[in-house]
């Protein structure tokens, strides 16, 4: 909620002056007018000017009330609030001014313990700190708090943020560095100083100290754990810019940066961060860091499309872990999972299943619950693609329970995405919508744009299957824009295919045709058999609805026909019975008006596959009219 604050009117300012000066028997008109004119509607100026006049003797505070010098209204008033505050600082004793300046370096909130350390570091203990702070309180420049964040130290704050800023600007540059270092060292030495790494890092940096960079790394890691992704990335970036890091801290900053850039859907930058980590790890001959960097390259790089370099990186990651004197089993599970993920994206389900199962076993034996959950996620996707929906659901429910047991909200969101996708593939669209919406809410909460965009895409696909075509188009266009902005090739084909199905449902055949062609081109370009098969299937539906659309760059075997599209689809689905059955069902509906016998034969083949699995609803119904909307898969 936003509140717009406006300055006081002249009448309101006059009323405020009268209230502030109510202890005076008589207020000269000239004085009241001078204060109102100088304040220009700022109530803080009114308060500070009166205090300044008291300090200057123009207003005398007595037991019976306030006595105002008759000539007070003729005194010059500082033209700005900053000048007024500076004038008040100038009236302080040397000890009081030094205490306030040292406090300003600590921050708007400060502690007497920090000031004591600063005084010791600067040999500036000529006056009593307790006495100086007491006088600053009496002058209402600082406020003493009833409780302190640090045991054994009294906590104070500046009366106003501007007062702190004006005081800080009055500190000589040479003194600032000394004061900042003292504040940093005091905070770092406190029992819970580790909870304030960003503050400590900024103090060390202002002091020009090399200790700043490692504290920035700690600040980045702390911010990342509370899902403050942009703040965390800025801290890691600053640490790397300063450069005063040992290998462990440098790897932590690069690894963290890569993961955050991945979450923020900045994939090319994420790959660059992990490549920089890999180069540094090779120089340091650190096999653990090499393996972490390689898996980071794989997961971020896979978002940008297929690459033979990624397969080589997966093999290298596994080899790096196994070459360790005492192989890190958590890292081994991660490396195996990355290899399984690449195999899955490339359509090699057998290898994906073998690597995923091995990763799950390694993680479980190592007591790595998070690694087990992520491995089960991969296995669920593989089993779903193989049509083993019951096994897929068991894996995902187990993963979800682990995520919730660990309180890992991001992992929970990912598991919900995959549960939703599994429900969509087996035709339970209401459950799929519920899971996708829940995932989307969590992923927005933790700032995971990478998976939130995927969840948005999946939900759009579910809405297509539910016949909610207009809503689907809105969601899918948002997902498409996000994927294109991030150059996320791996999902663009599916998004365009879903959009083509939605536009077919809306009766917008020409738009659907263009989108289906684009979906085919994208799927073939990234070498994804599943997406290629579905893209050709939907193109067949679009061609059937429009008739013969002519040539297509993705099809060199004569004029493009619906039969030709469905034949191409089945080529990609040769090893996937369920997707093959869905394509046959759609083909039969597209053929029923021109060749009923052939249509019935394809329909029977489709239902013979789906029937034993209890999934006949995926085929829909064989009607005597061309479909008005896609069957969906």
MIVEXMI-531648 format. One line per 5 residues: their letters; for each residue x, y, z of C-alpha. Coordinates in steps of 0.1 Angstrom, whole numbers. Layout:
A	X Y Z; ...
***
This chain:
XXXXX	0 0 0; 13 35 -8; 6 67 11; 14 100 -5; 25 126 22
XXXXX	21 163 15; 36 193 32; 17 213 58; -3 243 47; 5 277 61
XXXXX	-24 274 86; -13 239 96; 23 251 100; 11 280 122; -9 256 143
XXXXX	22 233 147; 44 263 157; 19 273 183; 17 237 197; 55 234 198
XXXXX	59 267 216; 29 263 239; 52 264 270; 61 300 261; 40 328 276
XXXXX	41 349 245; 53 341 210; 65 371 189; 46 373 156; 80 378 138
XXXXX	93 346 153; 62 326 143; 63 340 108; 100 333 105; 96 296 115
XXXXX	66 291 92; 84 306 62; 116 287 68; 97 254 73; 79 255 39
XXXXX	55 229 52; 81 205 67; 71 197 103; 106 182 111; 121 216 102
XXXXX	98 233 127; 109 209 155; 146 212 147; 145 250 143; 130 253 178
XXXXX	156 230 192; 183 250 175; 170 282 190; 170 266 224; 206 256 220
XXXXX	215 291 207; 199 307 237; 172 325 218; 147 304 237; 155 298 274
XXXXX	140 268 291; 132 275 328; 112 256 355; 82 279 350; 82 276 312
XXXXX	100 290 281; 112 325 278; 117 338 243; 141 366 235; 121 394 218
XXXXX	147 396 191; 145 359 182; 123 366 152; 151 387 137; 177 359 139
XXXXX	187 345 105; 172 310 99; 191 283 80; 177 281 44; 174 243 44
XXXXX	168 215 68; 203 202 60; 219 235 69; 198 236 101; 210 201 112
XXXXX	246 211 103; 242 242 125; 231 219 154; 261 197 149; 284 227 150
XXXXX	272 235 185; 282 201 199; 314 196 220; 343 179 203; 335 146 221
XXXXX	298 147 214; 304 155 177; 329 127 174; 306 102 191; 278 112 167
XXXXX	301 109 137; 313 75 147; 277 64 153; 267 77 118; 294 54 103
XXXXX	278 24 121; 244 32 107; 210 47 115; 209 21 143; 241 18 163
XXXXX	255 3 196; 278 18 222; 300 -13 220; 308 -4 184; 317 32 194
XXXXX	339 20 222; 359 -2 198; 361 28 174; 374 51 201; 400 25 211
XXXXX	411 22 174; 414 60 171; 427 68 206; 398 92 208; 387 85 244
XXXXX	393 120 258; 356 123 270; 332 98 284; 312 79 258; 284 74 282
XXXXX	284 111 290; 285 121 253; 256 97 244; 236 110 274; 240 146 261
XXXXX	231 136 226; 199 120 240; 191 152 260; 195 172 228; 171 147 211
XXXXX	196 138 184; 196 101 193; 171 78 209; 180 50 233; 162 17 227
XXXXX	148 -5 255; 162 -36 239; 194 -43 220; 202 -67 192; 235 -75 208
XXXXX	238 -86 244; 261 -64 265; 257 -34 243; 232 -6 245; 214 2 212
XXXXX	205 36 199; 192 52 167; 194 86 151; 162 107 156; 159 111 119
XXXXX	176 94 88; 185 128 74; 204 137 106; 224 105 102; 232 114 66
XXXXX	242 149 74; 264 137 102; 280 110 80; 289 136 54; 307 156 80
XXXXX	332 128 87; 366 133 71; 373 107 44; 404 94 62; 384 89 94
XXXXX	356 71 76; 379 43 66; 391 38 102; 356 40 116; 342 16 90
XXXXX	368 -10 97; 362 -7 135; 325 -12 130; 330 -42 107; 354 -59 131
XXXXX	331 -53 161; 300 -66 142; 320 -96 129; 332 -104 164; 297 -104 179
XXXXX	279 -137 187; 253 -133 159; 275 -112 136; 272 -139 110; 236 -130 106
XXXXX	246 -95 92; 271 -104 65; 259 -77 40; 263 -50 66; 298 -63 76
XXXXX	308 -66 39; 297 -30 32; 317 -17 62; 348 -36 52; 344 -24 16
XXXXX	340 13 27; 372 8 47; 390 -5 16; 397 -38 33; 403 -71 15
XXXXX	380 -88 40; 350 -73 21; 348 -99 -7; 344 -130 15; 317 -113 35
XXXXX	299 -104 3; 300 -142 -6; 284 -149 28; 258 -122 22; 250 -138 -12
XXXXX	245 -172 3; 223 -159 31; 201 -140 7; 199 -170 -16; 186 -192 12
XXXXX	157 -167 18; 150 -165 -19; 161 -129 -23; 176 -139 -57; 185 -105 -71
XXXXX	201 -94 -39; 220 -126 -37; 233 -123 -72; 244 -87 -66; 263 -98 -36
XXXXX	281 -126 -54; 288 -104 -84; 304 -77 -61; 325 -104 -44; 338 -116 -77
XXXXX	345 -80 -88; 366 -73 -57; 385 -105 -63; 401 -110 -29; 388 -146 -25
XXXXX	403 -179 -18; 394 -209 -41; 365 -221 -19; 349 -187 -17; 354 -181 -54
XXXXX	338 -214 -63; 309 -207 -39; 303 -173 -56; 305 -187 -91; 283 -217 -83
XXXXX	258 -196 -65; 257 -170 -94; 252 -198 -119; 223 -213 -99; 206 -178 -94
XXXXX	210 -169 -131; 193 -202 -139; 164 -194 -116; 162 -159 -132; 160 -176 -167
XXXXX	193 -160 -177; 207 -193 -191; 236 -181 -213; 249 -161 -183; 244 -191 -160
XXXXX	265 -212 -184; 292 -185 -184; 294 -185 -146; 298 -222 -144; 324 -222 -172
XXXXX	344 -196 -153; 341 -219 -122; 352 -249 -143; 383 -230 -155; 392 -220 -120
XXXXX	386 -254 -106; 408 -270 -133; 436 -246 -124; 432 -255 -87; 429 -292 -96
XXXXX	397 -293 -75; 377 -323 -87; 347 -315 -65; 344 -280 -79; 349 -293 -114
XXXXX	320 -317 -110; 297 -290 -96; 306 -266 -124; 300 -293 -151; 265 -302 -137
XXXXX	257 -265 -136; 267 -262 -173; 245 -292 -182; 213 -280 -165; 216 -244 -177
XXXXX	229 -253 -212; 201 -278 -218; 177 -249 -216; 193 -234 -247; 190 -265 -268
XXXXX	209 -297 -276; 246 -298 -277; 272 -326 -280; 293 -306 -256; 267 -312 -229
XXXXX	269 -350 -233; 307 -348 -230; 303 -326 -199; 281 -352 -183; 307 -379 -188
XXXXX	334 -356 -175; 314 -348 -144; 309 -385 -135; 346 -391 -142; 357 -362 -120
XXXXX	337 -375 -90; 350 -411 -95; 385 -398 -97; 383 -383 -62; 402 -403 -35
XXXXX	370 -406 -16; 342 -399 -42; 315 -375 -29; 283 -396 -32; 260 -366 -33
XXXXX	280 -352 -62; 280 -385 -79; 242 -387 -77; 240 -351 -91; 263 -360 -120
XXXXX	244 -392 -128; 211 -372 -127; 225 -346 -151; 235 -374 -175; 200 -389 -171
XXXXX	183 -356 -178; 202 -351 -210; 193 -386 -221; 157 -379 -213; 156 -347 -233
XXXXX	172 -365 -262; 145 -393 -261; 169 -420 -249; 145 -432 -222; 164 -464 -215
XXXXX	196 -446 -206; 176 -419 -187; 160 -445 -166; 192 -464 -159; 210 -432 -149
XXXXX	181 -419 -129; 177 -451 -110; 214 -452 -102; 213 -416 -90; 184 -424 -67
XXXXX	202 -454 -52; 235 -434 -47; 216 -405 -31; 195 -428 -8; 226 -447 4
XXXXX	244 -414 11; 214 -401 31; 210 -373 6; 173 -367 8; 173 -337 -15
XXXXX	193 -356 -41; 169 -386 -38; 139 -363 -44; 154 -348 -75; 164 -382 -89
XXXXX	128 -395 -83; 116 -365 -102; 137 -376 -132; 125 -412 -129; 89 -400 -128
XXXXX	93 -381 -160; 109 -412 -177; 82 -436 -164; 55 -412 -175; 70 -410 -210
XXXXX	71 -448 -210; 34 -449 -201; 41 -464 -167; 18 -438 -150; 14 -456 -117
XXXXX	52 -459 -112; 56 -423 -122; 30 -411 -97; 46 -432 -69; 80 -416 -76
XXXXX	66 -381 -76; 45 -385 -45; 75 -398 -27; 96 -369 -39; 69 -344 -29
XXXXX	68 -359 6; 106 -355 9; 105 -319 -3; 79 -311 24; 98 -330 50
XXXXX	129 -309 42; 109 -276 40; 124 -271 5; 97 -249 -12; 115 -246 -45
XXXXX	119 -284 -48; 82 -288 -37; 72 -265 -66; 92 -286 -91; 77 -318 -78
XXXXX	42 -303 -82; 50 -294 -118; 59 -330 -125; 29 -344 -107; 7 -320 -128
XXXXX	24 -331 -160; 19 -367 -151; -18 -361 -145; -20 -343 -178; -4 -372 -197
XXXXX	-28 -397 -183; -58 -375 -190; -67 -364 -154; -69 -328 -165; -86 -314 -134
XXXXX	-59 -328 -111; -33 -315 -135; -47 -280 -134; -48 -281 -95; -12 -293 -93
XXXXX	1 -267 -119; -17 -238 -101; -2 -249 -67; 33 -251 -83; 29 -217 -99
XXXXX	21 -201 -66; 51 -216 -48; 75 -209 -76; 65 -172 -78; 69 -171 -40
XXXXX	106 -183 -42; 114 -163 -73; 121 -193 -95; 113 -179 -129; 128 -208 -147
XXXXX	103 -233 -134; 74 -208 -130; 75 -203 -168; 74 -240 -173; 44 -244 -150
XXXXX	26 -216 -169; 32 -235 -201; 19 -268 -186; -12 -251 -172; -19 -237 -207
XXXXX	-17 -272 -221; -41 -285 -195; -66 -258 -203; -64 -268 -240; -74 -303 -230
XXXXX	-102 -290 -208; -115 -270 -238; -107 -236 -221; -91 -223 -252; -93 -186 -246
XXXXX	-76 -189 -212; -51 -213 -227; -41 -188 -253; -35 -161 -227; -13 -183 -205
XXXXX	6 -198 -234; 14 -164 -250; 29 -153 -217; 49 -185 -216; 60 -182 -252
XXXXX	72 -146 -246; 92 -157 -216; 108 -186 -234; 117 -165 -264; 132 -138 -242
XXXXX	154 -164 -225; 161 -182 -258; 147 -213 -241; 145 -236 -271; 136 -268 -253
XXXXX	100 -257 -246; 91 -234 -274; 79 -263 -297; 55 -276 -270; 42 -241 -263
XXXXX	35 -235 -300; 19 -269 -304; -4 -262 -274; -12 -228 -290; -20 -244 -323
XXXXX	-44 -268 -306; -60 -239 -287; -65 -219 -319; -80 -250 -336; -104 -252 -307
XXXXX	-113 -215 -313; -119 -222 -350; -88 -201 -361; -74 -227 -385; -49 -204 -403
XXXXX	-33 -193 -371; -32 -229 -359; -15 -240 -391; 13 -214 -388; 19 -223 -352
XXXXX	19 -260 -359; 45 -255 -386; 66 -235 -362; 63 -262 -336; 75 -288 -360
XXXXX	105 -267 -370; 115 -260 -334; 111 -297 -323; 132 -310 -352; 158 -283 -346
XXXXX	164 -294 -310; 162 -331 -318; 134 -340 -294; 114 -371 -306; 84 -366 -283
XXXXX	79 -330 -292; 85 -337 -329; 59 -364 -329; 33 -343 -312; 41 -313 -334
XXXXX	35 -334 -366; 3 -348 -351; -11 -313 -345; 0 -301 -379; -20 -331 -393
XXXXX	-51 -318 -375; -45 -283 -388; -40 -295 -424; -71 -317 -422; -92 -287 -411
XXXXX	-78 -264 -439; -73 -288 -467; -41 -288 -487; -19 -259 -476; 9 -265 -501
XXXXX	46 -268 -495; 63 -268 -461; 100 -263 -455; 100 -291 -429; 85 -316 -454
XXXXX	104 -324 -486; 83 -354 -497; 59 -336 -520; 28 -315 -510; 19 -315 -474
XXXXX	-11 -336 -465; -28 -346 -433; -19 -383 -439; 17 -373 -445; 18 -354 -412
XXXXX	3 -383 -392; 27 -407 -408; 56 -385 -397; 42 -383 -362; 40 -421 -360
XXXXX	77 -424 -371; 87 -404 -340; 63 -425 -318; 76 -459 -330; 88 -467 -294
XXXXX	60 -450 -275; 28 -469 -276; 6 -444 -257; 17 -413 -278; 13 -436 -309
XXXXX	-22 -444 -298; -32 -408 -294; -18 -399 -328; -37 -429 -344; -69 -416 -327
XXXXX	-65 -381 -340; -57 -396 -375; -88 -417 -374; -110 -387 -367; -93 -368 -395
XXXXX	-99 -397 -419; -134 -408 -409; -153 -388 -436; -131 -399 -465; -123 -435 -455
XXXXX	-144 -449 -427; -130 -484 -429; -94 -472 -426; -105 -448 -398; -121 -476 -379
XXXXX	-90 -497 -382; -68 -470 -368; -93 -463 -340; -94 -500 -330; -56 -501 -329
XXXXX	-55 -470 -307; -81 -483 -282; -64 -517 -281; -33 -499 -268; -51 -476 -244
XXXXX	-78 -500 -231; -56 -523 -210; -41 -493 -194; -75 -478 -185; -67 -447 -207
XXXXX	-93 -449 -234; -104 -414 -225; -72 -401 -241; -85 -411 -275; -118 -393 -270
XXXXX	-146 -405 -293; -146 -415 -330; -172 -391 -345; -187 -389 -379; -177 -353 -382
XXXXX	-142 -337 -382; -130 -328 -347; -139 -293 -336; -111 -293 -311; -79 -313 -305
XXX	-79 -345 -285; -48 -333 -267; -20 -352 -251
***
